[in-house]
Amino acid sequence: MERDGHARHRHAEGLRGPGDAQPHAGGRRRGRRPRRRRGRGRREAARHLPRLVVREHDPSGRDVELFRRHHYSAGKGPTVKGLKGAELADGLVIKKGEYKLVKTRFSAFFATHLDSVLKTAGIKNLVIVGVQTPNCIRQTVFDAVALDYEKITVLIDATAAARPEIHLSNIRDMKNIGVETPTLEEWRR
């Protein structure tokens, strides 16, 4: 979940890992291959991938986009590392063994090692949530498309912009380049 520049990206789609080929709860059925329990192995494998992508900046503002540097004078800014505004949203906690990726630009891929981490893990499909749709979400999505991820999904009710019409306009643009745009409920089915 992204709030004021903080993002939580879910990257569990398409994983293969321990637990994926578990037999049905009733044991192995005679003459049939075991059913696969969907999700268990994926969740286990996903625990070791970047789950929280956050935006933090140097107090000097030297790693901020040029057009926003004036917001970072005197060590103050909306997402200065260690200050209010750069903390995780309420309810988000980095658990032991989870990975936090720090970004300094709109895209989670720009000047980070996110692409190599995901591709090394065999991740081909992404699910993106957060704010601001016209900035962080859109730029991350367009970079994911350019990096040839097979399936990119933006959950339309788990992303937001300052105004609904801006959000919907950007969702339409992403949908037009092949990005899936379900609601959270539709995606869960």
OpenMM code with the backbone's topology and positions (N, CA, C; nanometers):
from openmm import Vec3, app, unit

residues = "MET GLU ARG ASP GLY HIS ALA ARG HIS ARG HIS ALA GLU GLY LEU ARG GLY PRO GLY ASP ALA GLN PRO HIS ALA GLY GLY ARG ARG ARG GLY ARG ARG PRO ARG ARG ARG ARG GLY ARG GLY ARG ARG GLU ALA ALA ARG HIS LEU PRO ARG LEU VAL VAL ARG GLU HIS ASP PRO SER GLY ARG ASP VAL GLU LEU PHE ARG ARG HIS HIS TYR SER ALA GLY LYS GLY PRO THR VAL LYS GLY LEU LYS GLY ALA GLU LEU ALA ASP GLY LEU VAL ILE LYS LYS GLY GLU TYR LYS LEU VAL LYS THR ARG PHE SER ALA PHE PHE ALA THR HIS LEU ASP SER VAL LEU LYS THR ALA GLY ILE LYS ASN LEU VAL ILE VAL GLY VAL GLN THR PRO ASN CYS ILE ARG GLN THR VAL PHE ASP ALA VAL ALA LEU ASP TYR GLU LYS ILE THR VAL LEU ILE ASP ALA THR ALA ALA ALA ARG PRO GLU ILE HIS LEU SER ASN ILE ARG ASP MET LYS ASN ILE GLY VAL GLU THR PRO THR LEU GLU GLU TRP ARG ARG".split()
positions = [
    Vec3(0.0852, -0.1155, 0.0000),
    Vec3(0.0000, 0.0000, 0.0000),
    Vec3(0.0901, 0.1221, 0.0000),
    Vec3(0.0566, 0.2183, -0.0757),
    Vec3(0.1388, 0.3367, -0.0861),
    Vec3(0.0643, 0.4535, -0.0250),
    Vec3(0.1321, 0.5297, 0.0557),
    Vec3(0.0724, 0.6485, 0.1137),
    Vec3(0.1809, 0.7539, 0.1176),
    Vec3(0.1546, 0.8669, 0.0589),
    Vec3(0.2513, 0.9758, 0.0558),
    Vec3(0.3894, 0.9295, 0.0104),
    Vec3(0.3898, 0.8546, -0.0987),
    Vec3(0.5177, 0.8128, -0.1543),
    Vec3(0.5657, 0.6770, -0.1078),
    Vec3(0.4898, 0.6086, -0.0261),
    Vec3(0.5296, 0.4757, 0.0194),
    Vec3(0.4479, 0.3727, -0.0549),
    Vec3(0.5117, 0.2677, -0.0991),
    Vec3(0.4396, 0.1673, -0.1785),
    Vec3(0.4579, 0.0284, -0.1217),
    Vec3(0.3552, -0.0507, -0.1395),
    Vec3(0.3668, -0.1937, -0.1120),
    Vec3(0.3312, -0.2626, -0.2418),
    Vec3(0.4253, -0.3345, -0.2971),
    Vec3(0.4037, -0.4032, -0.4237),
    Vec3(0.3932, -0.5507, -0.3952),
    Vec3(0.2967, -0.6157, -0.4544),
    Vec3(0.2814, -0.7598, -0.4378),
    Vec3(0.3369, -0.8264, -0.5622),
    Vec3(0.4289, -0.9164, -0.5424),
    Vec3(0.4961, -0.9821, -0.6543),
    Vec3(0.4865, -1.1337, -0.6443),
    Vec3(0.3769, -1.1883, -0.5989),
    Vec3(0.3698, -1.3318, -0.5768),
    Vec3(0.3162, -1.4087, -0.6963),
    Vec3(0.2631, -1.3414, -0.7971),
    Vec3(0.2055, -1.4117, -0.9118),
    Vec3(0.3112, -1.4948, -0.9832),
    Vec3(0.2736, -1.6138, -1.0231),
    Vec3(0.3583, -1.6958, -1.1081),
    Vec3(0.4744, -1.7639, -1.0395),
    Vec3(0.4814, -1.7605, -0.9076),
    Vec3(0.5930, -1.8224, -0.8380),
    Vec3(0.5780, -1.9733, -0.8304),
    Vec3(0.6878, -2.0400, -0.8285),
    Vec3(0.6916, -2.1826, -0.7994),
    Vec3(0.7862, -2.1975, -0.6816),
    Vec3(0.7441, -2.2697, -0.5825),
    Vec3(0.8300, -2.2851, -0.4665),
    Vec3(0.7834, -2.3986, -0.3792),
    Vec3(0.8446, -2.4133, -0.2621),
    Vec3(0.8089, -2.5217, -0.1728),
    Vec3(0.6604, -2.5171, -0.1407),
    Vec3(0.5952, -2.6297, -0.1457),
    Vec3(0.4541, -2.6354, -0.1088),
    Vec3(0.3590, -2.6266, -0.2255),
    Vec3(0.4057, -2.5954, -0.3448),
    Vec3(0.3152, -2.5811, -0.4587),
    Vec3(0.2531, -2.7132, -0.5019),
    Vec3(0.3185, -2.8227, -0.4795),
    Vec3(0.2655, -2.9513, -0.5259),
    Vec3(0.2175, -3.0373, -0.4092),
    Vec3(0.1579, -2.9759, -0.3105),
    Vec3(0.1084, -3.0493, -0.1943),
    Vec3(-0.0150, -3.1295, -0.2310),
    Vec3(-0.0305, -3.2492, -0.1740),
    Vec3(-0.1504, -3.3272, -0.2017),
    Vec3(-0.2737, -3.2616, -0.1417),
    Vec3(-0.3888, -3.2994, -0.1941),
    Vec3(-0.5172, -3.2516, -0.1432),
    Vec3(-0.5256, -3.2832, 0.0053),
    Vec3(-0.5978, -3.2050, 0.0813),
    Vec3(-0.6064, -3.2224, 0.2263),
    Vec3(-0.6473, -3.3637, 0.2655),
    Vec3(-0.7232, -3.4312, 0.1817),
    Vec3(-0.7674, -3.5667, 0.2125),
    Vec3(-0.6644, -3.6728, 0.1774),
    Vec3(-0.5469, -3.6345, 0.1388),
    Vec3(-0.4448, -3.7307, 0.0985),
    Vec3(-0.4496, -3.7525, -0.0513),
    Vec3(-0.3647, -3.8373, -0.1001),
    Vec3(-0.3575, -3.8621, -0.2438),
    Vec3(-0.4741, -3.9499, -0.2875),
    Vec3(-0.5388, -3.9067, -0.3940),
    Vec3(-0.6517, -3.9824, -0.4486),
    Vec3(-0.5992, -4.0900, -0.5408),
    Vec3(-0.6516, -4.2088, -0.5295),
    Vec3(-0.6042, -4.3231, -0.6063),
    Vec3(-0.6073, -4.2965, -0.7564),
    Vec3(-0.4949, -4.3234, -0.8220),
    Vec3(-0.4884, -4.3128, -0.9664),
    Vec3(-0.4808, -4.1705, -1.0199),
    Vec3(-0.4699, -4.0729, -0.9331),
    Vec3(-0.4635, -3.9336, -0.9794),
    Vec3(-0.3399, -3.8659, -0.9227),
    Vec3(-0.2978, -3.7659, -0.9950),
    Vec3(-0.1870, -3.6845, -0.9455),
    Vec3(-0.2369, -3.5987, -0.8304),
    Vec3(-0.1508, -3.5620, -0.7374),
    Vec3(-0.1957, -3.4778, -0.6265),
    Vec3(-0.2410, -3.3411, -0.6765),
    Vec3(-0.3456, -3.2874, -0.6138),
    Vec3(-0.3894, -3.1514, -0.6465),
    Vec3(-0.2863, -3.0530, -0.5953),
    Vec3(-0.2762, -2.9444, -0.6649),
    Vec3(-0.1850, -2.8394, -0.6195),
    Vec3(-0.2608, -2.7427, -0.5311),
    Vec3(-0.2050, -2.7147, -0.4177),
    Vec3(-0.2630, -2.6131, -0.3306),
    Vec3(-0.2130, -2.4794, -0.3786),
    Vec3(-0.3020, -2.4027, -0.4318),
    Vec3(-0.2628, -2.2736, -0.4878),
    Vec3(-0.2296, -2.1769, -0.3766),
    Vec3(-0.1241, -2.1048, -0.3945),
    Vec3(-0.0928, -1.9957, -0.3054),
    Vec3(0.0054, -2.0275, -0.1945),
    Vec3(0.0023, -2.1456, -0.1364),
    Vec3(0.0873, -2.1726, -0.0211),
    Vec3(0.2353, -2.1558, -0.0554),
    Vec3(0.2818, -2.2218, -0.1588),
    Vec3(0.4212, -2.2099, -0.1996),
    Vec3(0.4534, -2.0716, -0.2522),
    Vec3(0.3562, -2.0121, -0.3182),
    Vec3(0.3760, -1.8768, -0.3702),
    Vec3(0.3952, -1.7784, -0.2560),
    Vec3(0.3118, -1.7909, -0.1543),
    Vec3(0.3251, -1.7008, -0.0391),
    Vec3(0.4604, -1.7195, 0.0277),
    Vec3(0.5025, -1.8452, 0.0431),
    Vec3(0.6310, -1.8738, 0.1071),
    Vec3(0.7455, -1.8131, 0.0260),
    Vec3(0.7437, -1.8328, -0.1042),
    Vec3(0.8492, -1.7777, -0.1897),
    Vec3(0.8451, -1.6255, -0.1915),
    Vec3(0.7266, -1.5684, -0.1873),
    Vec3(0.7120, -1.4227, -0.1929),
    Vec3(0.7646, -1.3543, -0.0681),
    Vec3(0.7749, -1.4261, 0.0427),
    Vec3(0.8260, -1.3663, 0.1665),
    Vec3(0.9677, -1.3119, 0.1481),
    Vec3(1.0416, -1.3644, 0.0516),
    Vec3(1.1810, -1.3251, 0.0337),
    Vec3(1.1996, -1.2234, -0.0785),
    Vec3(1.0907, -1.1723, -0.1317),
    Vec3(1.0969, -1.0724, -0.2378),
    Vec3(1.0650, -0.9354, -0.1815),
    Vec3(1.1000, -0.8289, -0.2545),
    Vec3(1.0650, -0.6952, -0.2077),
    Vec3(0.9144, -0.6836, -0.1897),
    Vec3(0.8704, -0.6590, -0.0696),
    Vec3(0.7283, -0.6452, -0.0420),
    Vec3(0.6952, -0.4998, -0.0151),
    Vec3(0.7912, -0.4281, 0.0371),
    Vec3(0.7678, -0.2882, 0.0661),
    Vec3(0.8671, -0.2057, -0.0134),
    Vec3(0.8152, -0.1210, -0.0976),
    Vec3(0.8985, -0.0295, -0.1734),
    Vec3(0.8656, 0.1081, -0.1195),
    Vec3(0.9627, 0.1717, -0.0593),
    Vec3(0.9381, 0.2997, 0.0063),
    Vec3(1.0213, 0.4093, -0.0574),
    Vec3(0.9752, 0.5286, -0.0389),
    Vec3(1.0463, 0.6447, -0.0904),
    Vec3(1.1076, 0.7177, 0.0277),
    Vec3(1.2391, 0.7288, 0.0267),
    Vec3(1.3117, 0.8020, 0.1301),
    Vec3(1.4172, 0.8866, 0.0604),
    Vec3(1.4404, 1.0043, 0.1163),
    Vec3(1.5401, 1.0924, 0.0560),
    Vec3(1.6419, 1.1396, 0.1578),
    Vec3(1.7584, 1.1727, 0.1071),
    Vec3(1.8643, 1.2321, 0.1863),
    Vec3(1.8148, 1.3678, 0.2377),
    Vec3(1.8460, 1.4043, 0.3626),
    Vec3(1.8006, 1.5337, 0.4155),
    Vec3(1.8429, 1.6540, 0.3312),
    Vec3(1.9549, 1.6429, 0.2593),
    Vec3(2.0002, 1.7541, 0.1754),
    Vec3(1.9144, 1.7710, 0.0508),
    Vec3(1.8389, 1.6671, 0.0144),
    Vec3(1.7576, 1.6726, -0.1061),
    Vec3(1.8342, 1.6434, -0.2330),
    Vec3(1.9605, 1.6055, -0.2217),
    Vec3(2.0424, 1.5842, -0.3415),
    Vec3(1.9971, 1.4669, -0.4276),
    Vec3(1.9151, 1.3766, -0.3724),
    Vec3(1.8667, 1.2632, -0.4514),
    Vec3(1.7212, 1.2796, -0.4955),
    Vec3(1.6693, 1.4013, -0.4860),
    Vec3(1.5308, 1.4323, -0.5233),
    Vec3(1.5289, 1.4862, -0.6660),
    Vec3(1.4188, 1.4630, -0.7375),
    Vec3(1.4037, 1.5187, -0.8711),
    Vec3(1.4279, 1.6698, -0.8653),
    Vec3(1.4921, 1.7214, -0.9676),
    Vec3(1.5281, 1.8625, -0.9715),
    Vec3(1.4079, 1.9537, -0.9485),
    Vec3(1.2933, 1.9223, -1.0095),
    Vec3(1.1773, 2.0109, -0.9984),
    Vec3(1.1167, 2.0125, -0.8580),
    Vec3(1.1594, 1.9203, -0.7686),
    Vec3(1.1050, 1.9162, -0.6325),
    Vec3(1.2075, 1.9516, -0.5254),
    Vec3(1.3280, 1.9814, -0.5615),
    Vec3(1.4337, 2.0053, -0.4617),
    Vec3(1.4038, 2.1219, -0.3691),
    Vec3(1.3299, 2.2188, -0.4160),
    Vec3(1.2999, 2.3343, -0.3301),
    Vec3(1.2192, 2.2942, -0.2067),
    Vec3(1.1522, 2.1796, -0.2094),
    Vec3(1.0773, 2.1303, -0.0931),
    Vec3(1.1699, 2.0749, 0.0152),
    Vec3(1.2964, 2.0555, -0.0170),
    Vec3(1.3892, 1.9899, 0.0740),
    Vec3(1.4934, 2.0851, 0.1319),
    Vec3(1.4663, 2.2117, 0.1348),
    Vec3(1.5625, 2.3056, 0.1911),
    Vec3(1.5695, 2.2873, 0.3428),
    Vec3(1.6834, 2.3110, 0.3997),
    Vec3(1.7065, 2.3031, 0.5443),
    Vec3(1.6755, 2.1642, 0.6013),
    Vec3(1.6981, 2.0602, 0.5210),
    Vec3(1.6792, 1.9242, 0.5708),
    Vec3(1.5359, 1.8819, 0.5915),
    Vec3(1.4436, 1.9605, 0.5387),
    Vec3(1.3022, 1.9265, 0.5521),
    Vec3(1.2473, 1.8880, 0.4158),
    Vec3(1.1562, 1.7960, 0.4165),
    Vec3(1.0917, 1.7529, 0.2942),
    Vec3(0.9898, 1.6465, 0.3274),
    Vec3(0.9022, 1.6151, 0.2330),
    Vec3(0.7943, 1.5212, 0.2638),
    Vec3(0.8389, 1.3777, 0.2895),
    Vec3(0.9531, 1.3361, 0.2385),
    Vec3(0.9953, 1.1969, 0.2579),
    Vec3(1.1439, 1.1875, 0.2934),
    Vec3(1.1860, 1.2633, 0.3937),
    Vec3(1.3246, 1.2591, 0.4390),
    Vec3(1.3422, 1.1390, 0.5314),
    Vec3(1.4424, 1.0596, 0.5029),
    Vec3(1.4686, 0.9391, 0.5822),
    Vec3(1.4769, 0.9739, 0.7306),
    Vec3(1.4011, 0.8989, 0.8109),
    Vec3(1.4031, 0.9172, 0.9553),
    Vec3(1.3058, 1.0204, 1.0089),
    Vec3(1.2399, 1.0957, 0.9212),
    Vec3(1.1448, 1.1967, 0.9665),
    Vec3(1.0020, 1.1541, 0.9353),
    Vec3(0.9071, 1.2213, 1.0013),
    Vec3(0.7659, 1.1938, 0.9751),
    Vec3(0.7388, 1.2192, 0.8266),
    Vec3(0.6652, 1.1321, 0.7657),
    Vec3(0.6381, 1.1418, 0.6226),
    Vec3(0.7095, 1.0320, 0.5458),
    Vec3(0.8215, 0.9855, 0.6007),
    Vec3(0.8941, 0.8756, 0.5369),
    Vec3(0.8667, 0.7429, 0.6073),
    Vec3(0.7904, 0.7484, 0.7166),
    Vec3(0.7602, 0.6238, 0.7877),
    Vec3(0.6558, 0.5434, 0.7111),
    Vec3(0.6485, 0.4172, 0.7417),
    Vec3(0.5501, 0.3308, 0.6770),
    Vec3(0.4097, 0.3685, 0.7210),
    Vec3(0.3143, 0.3457, 0.6332),
    Vec3(0.1737, 0.3712, 0.6644),
    Vec3(0.1317, 0.2827, 0.7812),
    Vec3(0.0346, 0.3309, 0.8576),
    Vec3(-0.0173, 0.2536, 0.9704),
    Vec3(-0.0549, 0.1131, 0.9258),
    Vec3(-0.0142, 0.0152, 1.0031),
    Vec3(-0.0466, -0.1234, 0.9722),
    Vec3(0.0576, -0.1947, 0.8879),
    Vec3(0.1484, -0.1209, 0.8258),
    Vec3(0.2547, -0.1843, 0.7470),
    Vec3(0.3787, -0.1991, 0.8338),
    Vec3(0.4274, -0.3193, 0.8430),
    Vec3(0.5440, -0.3495, 0.9246),
    Vec3(0.6355, -0.4405, 0.8440),
    Vec3(0.7634, -0.4139, 0.8501),
    Vec3(0.8594, -0.5027, 0.7855),
    Vec3(0.8894, -0.6138, 0.8845),
    Vec3(0.8521, -0.7335, 0.8473),
    Vec3(0.8739, -0.8494, 0.9337),
    Vec3(1.0120, -0.9074, 0.9081),
    Vec3(1.0591, -0.9837, 1.0049),
    Vec3(1.1890, -1.0485, 0.9915),
    Vec3(1.1914, -1.1321, 0.8633),
    Vec3(1.2948, -1.1148, 0.7857),
    Vec3(1.3095, -1.1892, 0.6615),
    Vec3(1.2494, -1.1202, 0.5400),
    Vec3(1.1691, -1.0152, 0.5617),
    Vec3(1.1131, -0.9418, 0.4479),
    Vec3(1.2142, -0.8393, 0.3992),
    Vec3(1.1968, -0.7983, 0.2774),
    Vec3(1.2918, -0.7121, 0.2105),
    Vec3(1.2295, -0.5758, 0.1834),
    Vec3(1.3022, -0.4712, 0.2145),
    Vec3(1.2558, -0.3348, 0.1896),
    Vec3(1.3449, -0.2745, 0.0812),
    Vec3(1.2829, -0.2223, -0.0233),
    Vec3(1.3553, -0.1576, -0.1317),
    Vec3(1.3292, -0.0077, -0.1238),
    Vec3(1.4343, 0.0709, -0.1196),
    Vec3(1.4204, 0.2166, -0.1131),
    Vec3(1.4360, 0.2734, -0.2532),
    Vec3(1.3412, 0.3589, -0.2908),
    Vec3(1.3488, 0.4255, -0.4210),
    Vec3(1.3577, 0.5759, -0.3981),
    Vec3(1.4162, 0.6458, -0.4938),
    Vec3(1.4275, 0.7910, -0.4830),
    Vec3(1.3625, 0.8629, -0.6009),
    Vec3(1.2976, 0.7882, -0.6865),
    Vec3(1.2273, 0.8453, -0.8009),
    Vec3(1.0884, 0.7841, -0.8081),
    Vec3(1.0059, 0.8323, -0.9004),
    Vec3(0.8692, 0.7828, -0.9114),
    Vec3(0.8642, 0.6322, -0.9357),
    Vec3(0.9445, 0.5825, -1.0272),
    Vec3(0.9417, 0.4402, -1.0612),
    Vec3(1.0176, 0.3572, -0.9584),
    Vec3(0.9596, 0.2444, -0.9209),
    Vec3(1.0280, 0.1512, -0.8306),
    Vec3(1.1454, 0.0835, -0.9004),
    Vec3(1.1522, 0.0922, -1.0333),
    Vec3(1.2597, 0.0288, -1.1092),
    Vec3(1.3777, 0.1220, -1.1334),
    Vec3(1.3553, 0.2530, -1.1358),
    Vec3(1.4599, 0.3477, -1.1731),
    Vec3(1.5682, 0.3542, -1.0652),
    Vec3(1.6921, 0.3260, -1.1044),
    Vec3(1.8096, 0.3336, -1.0172),
    Vec3(1.7973, 0.2438, -0.8936),
    Vec3(1.7231, 0.1331, -0.9064),
    Vec3(1.7166, 0.0317, -0.8003),
    Vec3(1.7518, -0.1023, -0.8635),
    Vec3(1.7617, -0.2036, -0.7824),
    Vec3(1.7898, -0.3376, -0.8346),
    Vec3(1.6642, -0.4252, -0.8338),
    Vec3(1.5468, -0.3633, -0.8324),
    Vec3(1.4210, -0.4376, -0.8288),
    Vec3(1.4079, -0.5343, -0.9468),
    Vec3(1.4387, -0.4892, -1.0667),
    Vec3(1.4250, -0.5752, -1.1847),
    Vec3(1.5100, -0.7013, -1.1722),
    Vec3(1.6351, -0.6875, -1.1321),
    Vec3(1.7207, -0.8065, -1.1216),
    Vec3(1.6753, -0.8984, -1.0088),
    Vec3(1.6270, -0.8438, -0.8985),
    Vec3(1.5771, -0.9265, -0.7882),
    Vec3(1.4567, -1.0077, -0.8342),
    Vec3(1.3632, -0.9426, -0.9028),
    Vec3(1.2422, -1.0117, -0.9484),
    Vec3(1.2736, -1.1164, -1.0550),
    Vec3(1.3548, -1.0793, -1.1524),
    Vec3(1.3851, -1.1735, -1.2606),
    Vec3(1.4694, -1.2906, -1.2122),
    Vec3(1.5591, -1.2681, -1.1177),
    Vec3(1.6364, -1.3780, -1.0597),
    Vec3(1.5443, -1.4774, -0.9896),
    Vec3(1.4365, -1.4269, -0.9306),
    Vec3(1.3390, -1.5126, -0.8618),
    Vec3(1.2376, -1.5736, -0.9584),
    Vec3(1.2482, -1.5414, -1.0868),
    Vec3(1.1568, -1.5977, -1.1861),
    Vec3(1.0216, -1.5289, -1.1926),
    Vec3(1.0116, -1.4100, -1.1382),
    Vec3(0.8849, -1.3367, -1.1379),
    Vec3(0.8608, -1.2775, -1.2761),
    Vec3(0.7431, -1.3035, -1.3305),
    Vec3(0.7060, -1.2526, -1.4626),
    Vec3(0.5817, -1.1655, -1.4571),
    Vec3(0.5087, -1.1721, -1.3480),
    Vec3(0.3812, -1.1015, -1.3343),
    Vec3(0.3842, -1.0130, -1.2105),
    Vec3(0.3318, -0.8910, -1.2238),
    Vec3(0.3331, -0.7952, -1.1138),
    Vec3(0.1925, -0.7476, -1.0811),
    Vec3(0.1689, -0.7211, -0.9545),
    Vec3(0.0456, -0.6583, -0.9085),
    Vec3(0.0882, -0.5324, -0.8345),
    Vec3(0.0388, -0.4173, -0.8809),
    Vec3(0.0825, -0.2884, -0.8283),
    Vec3(-0.0323, -0.2205, -0.7546),
    Vec3(-0.0018, -0.1647, -0.6365),
    Vec3(-0.0985, -0.0878, -0.5583),
    Vec3(-0.0290, 0.0367, -0.5057),
    Vec3(-0.1055, 0.1402, -0.4689),
    Vec3(-0.0474, 0.2578, -0.4049),
    Vec3(-0.1001, 0.3891, -0.4565),
    Vec3(-0.0288, 0.4956, -0.4256),
    Vec3(-0.0574, 0.6293, -0.4738),
    Vec3(0.0751, 0.6892, -0.5176),
    Vec3(0.0766, 0.7820, -0.5853),
    Vec3(-0.0079, 0.8608, -0.6697),
    Vec3(-0.0152, 0.7952, -0.8069),
    Vec3(-0.1350, 0.7686, -0.8543),
    Vec3(-0.1513, 0.6985, -0.9816),
    Vec3(-0.0769, 0.7662, -1.0964),
    Vec3(-0.0834, 0.9003, -1.1126),
    Vec3(-0.0146, 0.9601, -1.2277),
    Vec3(0.1374, 0.9674, -1.2121),
    Vec3(0.1883, 0.9400, -1.0955),
    Vec3(0.3326, 0.9507, -1.0727),
    Vec3(0.3949, 0.8137, -1.0481),
    Vec3(0.3959, 0.7701, -0.9232),
    Vec3(0.4646, 0.6453, -0.8864),
    Vec3(0.4046, 0.5228, -0.9531),
    Vec3(0.2735, 0.5111, -0.9510),
    Vec3(0.2095, 0.3930, -1.0088),
    Vec3(0.2343, 0.3884, -1.1592),
    Vec3(0.2016, 0.4960, -1.2266),
    Vec3(0.2150, 0.4999, -1.3730),
    Vec3(0.3596, 0.4759, -1.4173),
    Vec3(0.4539, 0.5436, -1.3543),
    Vec3(0.5934, 0.5293, -1.3965),
    Vec3(0.6452, 0.3882, -1.3714),
    Vec3(0.6086, 0.3295, -1.2575),
    Vec3(0.6484, 0.1916, -1.2293),
    Vec3(0.5885, 0.0969, -1.3325),
    Vec3(0.4620, 0.1174, -1.3660),
    Vec3(0.3940, 0.0322, -1.4643),
    Vec3(0.4582, 0.0454, -1.6020),
    Vec3(0.4820, 0.1673, -1.6478),
    Vec3(0.5414, 0.1849, -1.7806),
    Vec3(0.6829, 0.1260, -1.7862),
    Vec3(0.7585, 0.1381, -1.6768),
    Vec3(0.8903, 0.0747, -1.6737),
    Vec3(0.8774, -0.0774, -1.6758),
    Vec3(0.7794, -0.1323, -1.6042),
    Vec3(0.7578, -0.2777, -1.6047),
    Vec3(0.7230, -0.3269, -1.7451),
    Vec3(0.6435, -0.2501, -1.8175),
    Vec3(0.6105, -0.2847, -1.9564),
    Vec3(0.7381, -0.2821, -2.0410),
    Vec3(0.8186, -0.1778, -2.0257),
    Vec3(0.9428, -0.1660, -2.1026),
    Vec3(1.0415, -0.2776, -2.0685),
    Vec3(1.0335, -0.3291, -1.9461),
    Vec3(1.1225, -0.4366, -1.9023),
    Vec3(1.0672, -0.5757, -1.9344),
    Vec3(0.9564, -0.5793, -2.0077),
    Vec3(0.8979, -0.7042, -2.0585),
    Vec3(0.8409, -0.7986, -1.9531),
    Vec3(0.7812, -0.7448, -1.8468),
    Vec3(0.7065, -0.8324, -1.7565),
    Vec3(0.5835, -0.8791, -1.8325),
    Vec3(0.5485, -1.0057, -1.8156),
    Vec3(0.4428, -1.0658, -1.8974),
    Vec3(0.3035, -1.0157, -1.8633),
    Vec3(0.2742, -1.0028, -1.7360),
    Vec3(0.1406, -0.9604, -1.6941),
    Vec3(0.1562, -0.8570, -1.5835),
    Vec3(0.0991, -0.7412, -1.6066),
    Vec3(0.1042, -0.6336, -1.5078),
    Vec3(-0.0390, -0.5993, -1.4718),
    Vec3(-0.0661, -0.5977, -1.3429),
    Vec3(-0.2004, -0.5697, -1.2939),
    Vec3(-0.1944, -0.4508, -1.1997),
    Vec3(-0.2831, -0.3543, -1.2199),
    Vec3(-0.2995, -0.2413, -1.1288),
    Vec3(-0.4384, -0.2549, -1.0677),
    Vec3(-0.4442, -0.2673, -0.9362),
    Vec3(-0.5734, -0.2798, -0.8684),
    Vec3(-0.6349, -0.1408, -0.8559),
    Vec3(-0.7450, -0.1183, -0.9264),
    Vec3(-0.7981, 0.0177, -0.9385),
    Vec3(-0.8542, 0.0734, -0.8089),
    Vec3(-0.8952, -0.0128, -0.7165),
    Vec3(-0.9444, 0.0388, -0.5892),
    Vec3(-0.8402, 0.0263, -0.4780),
    Vec3(-0.7180, -0.0068, -0.5150),
    Vec3(-0.6066, -0.0082, -0.4207),
    Vec3(-0.4972, 0.0869, -0.4696),
    Vec3(-0.5371, 0.1789, -0.5581),
    Vec3(-0.4510, 0.2858, -0.6075),
    Vec3(-0.5333, 0.4136, -0.6036),
    Vec3(-0.4665, 0.5278, -0.6034),
    Vec3(-0.5414, 0.6533, -0.5942),
    Vec3(-0.4576, 0.7702, -0.6438),
    Vec3(-0.5285, 0.8775, -0.6729),
    Vec3(-0.4665, 1.0042, -0.7114),
    Vec3(-0.5349, 1.1149, -0.6318),
    Vec3(-0.4880, 1.2371, -0.6500),
    Vec3(-0.5461, 1.3497, -0.5770),
    Vec3(-0.6936, 1.3695, -0.6111),
    Vec3(-0.7300, 1.3411, -0.7354),
    Vec3(-0.8703, 1.3548, -0.7781),
    Vec3(-0.9113, 1.2312, -0.8571),
    Vec3(-1.0350, 1.1866, -0.8429),
    Vec3(-1.0809, 1.0656, -0.9127),
    Vec3(-1.0631, 1.0709, -1.0639),
    Vec3(-1.0873, 1.1869, -1.1256),
    Vec3(-1.0752, 1.1948, -1.2713),
    Vec3(-0.9305, 1.1767, -1.3175),
    Vec3(-0.8349, 1.2220, -1.2379),
    Vec3(-0.6930, 1.2015, -1.2707),
    Vec3(-0.6596, 1.0530, -1.2595),
    Vec3(-0.7076, 0.9919, -1.1537),
    Vec3(-0.6857, 0.8481, -1.1329),
    Vec3(-0.7411, 0.7681, -1.2505),
    Vec3(-0.8664, 0.7923, -1.2856),
    Vec3(-0.9316, 0.7154, -1.3921),
    Vec3(-0.8680, 0.7390, -1.5283),
    Vec3(-0.8238, 0.8611, -1.5536),
    Vec3(-0.7563, 0.8907, -1.6799),
    Vec3(-0.6266, 0.8108, -1.6925),
    Vec3(-0.5505, 0.8042, -1.5849),
    Vec3(-0.4255, 0.7276, -1.5866),
    Vec3(-0.4507, 0.5776, -1.5933),
    Vec3(-0.5543, 0.5302, -1.5252),
    Vec3(-0.5916, 0.3886, -1.5337),
    Vec3(-0.6254, 0.3539, -1.6789),
    Vec3(-0.7006, 0.4419, -1.7453),
    Vec3(-0.7374, 0.4194, -1.8859),
    Vec3(-0.6117, 0.4119, -1.9734),
    Vec3(-0.5159, 0.5021, -1.9515),
    Vec3(-0.3908, 0.4988, -2.0285),
    Vec3(-0.3169, 0.3667, -2.0095),
    Vec3(-0.3102, 0.3195, -1.8856),
    Vec3(-0.2395, 0.1937, -1.8591),
    Vec3(-0.3146, 0.0748, -1.9183),
    Vec3(-0.4464, 0.0790, -1.9107),
    Vec3(-0.5276, -0.0280, -1.9696),
    Vec3(-0.5048, -0.0334, -2.1207),
    Vec3(-0.4886, 0.0818, -2.1834),
    Vec3(-0.4678, 0.0893, -2.3280),
    Vec3(-0.3347, 0.0303, -2.3742),
    Vec3(-0.2410, 0.0090, -2.2823),
    Vec3(-0.1144, -0.0554, -2.3215),
    Vec3(-0.1099, -0.2007, -2.2740),
    Vec3(-0.2251, -0.2540, -2.2351),
    Vec3(-0.2335, -0.3956, -2.2017),
    Vec3(-0.2278, -0.4313, -2.0546),
    Vec3(-0.2286, -0.3318, -1.9685),
    Vec3(-0.2257, -0.3571, -1.8243),
    Vec3(-0.3654, -0.3974, -1.7784),
    Vec3(-0.3730, -0.4999, -1.6947),
    Vec3(-0.5024, -0.5408, -1.6396),
    Vec3(-0.5387, -0.4477, -1.5246),
    Vec3(-0.6681, -0.4126, -1.5142),
    Vec3(-0.7107, -0.3146, -1.4140),
    Vec3(-0.8359, -0.3607, -1.3390),
    Vec3(-0.8282, -0.4714, -1.2669),
    Vec3(-0.9446, -0.5171, -1.1908),
    Vec3(-0.9543, -0.4457, -1.0558),
    Vec3(-1.0665, -0.4656, -0.9885),
    Vec3(-1.0769, -0.4249, -0.8485),
    Vec3(-1.0057, -0.5317, -0.7659),
    Vec3(-0.9839, -0.5035, -0.6398),
    Vec3(-0.9228, -0.6024, -0.5517),
    Vec3(-1.0078, -0.7292, -0.5463),
    Vec3(-1.1385, -0.7125, -0.5337),
    Vec3(-1.2287, -0.8276, -0.5268),
    Vec3(-1.2232, -0.9104, -0.6554),
    Vec3(-1.2233, -0.8449, -0.7706),
    Vec3(-1.2140, -0.9169, -0.8985),
    Vec3(-1.0814, -0.9921, -0.9091),
    Vec3(-0.9747, -0.9302, -0.8636),
    Vec3(-0.8417, -0.9911, -0.8711),
    Vec3(-0.8316, -1.1138, -0.7808),
    Vec3(-0.8963, -1.1091, -0.6651),
    Vec3(-0.8909, -1.2203, -0.5691),
    Vec3(-0.9590, -1.3461, -0.6215),
    Vec3(-1.0545, -1.3331, -0.7130),
    Vec3(-1.1287, -1.4496, -0.7639),
    Vec3(-1.0450, -1.5395, -0.8472),
] * unit.nanometer
topology = app.Topology()
chain = topology.addChain("A")
for resn in residues:
    res = topology.addResidue(resn, chain)
    for name in ("N", "CA", "C"):
        topology.addAtom(name, app.Element.getBySymbol(name[0]), res)
